[in-house]
């Protein structure tokens, strides 16, 4: 089974679709190339509490582990 970071990265459309990712308290704030590649159901299945999208900016609400997840996802990219 893949890690939570791998599942979230896949839900964001893969490493090639993520322009930028940073942790912001309880969220992963990301910018993606193509918002249509973001799979909100996959993100929630990976443990996201919610997903807020506005154009190419996607915030994934993950709780207090946001910092750790952002680092793990950056390592995968």
Residue pairs with C-beta under 8 A, 6 or more apart in sequence:
2 10
3 72
4 46
4 47
4 69
4 72
5 69
5 72
5 73
5 75
5 76
6 76
7 42
7 43
7 45
7 46
7 47
8 28
8 43
8 46
8 47
8 48
8 60
8 62
8 69
8 73
9 15
9 18
9 73
9 76
9 77
10 39
10 42
10 46
11 38
11 39
11 40
11 42
11 43
11 45
11 46
11 48
11 60
12 18
12 30
12 32
12 37
12 38
12 43
12 58
12 60
13 32
13 33
13 34
13 37
13 38
13 39
14 37
15 76
15 77
16 33
17 32
17 33
17 34
17 37
17 38
18 30
18 31
18 32
18 33
18 73
18 77
19 30
19 31
19 32
19 33
19 56
20 30
20 31
21 28
21 29
21 30
21 31
21 70
21 73
21 74
21 77
22 28
22 29
22 30
22 70
23 29
23 66
23 67
23 69
23 70
23 71
24 59
24 66
25 66
26 61
26 62
26 63
26 64
26 66
27 52
27 59
27 60
27 61
27 62
27 66
28 59
28 60
28 62
28 66
28 69
28 70
28 73
29 57
29 59
30 57
30 58
30 59
30 60
31 56
31 57
31 58
32 38
32 56
32 58
33 56
34 56
35 53
35 55
35 56
35 58
38 51
38 53
38 58
40 51
40 53
43 51
43 60
44 50
44 51
47 62
48 60
48 61
48 62
49 61
49 62
49 63
50 60
50 61
51 58
51 59
51 60
51 61
52 58
52 59
52 61
53 59
62 69
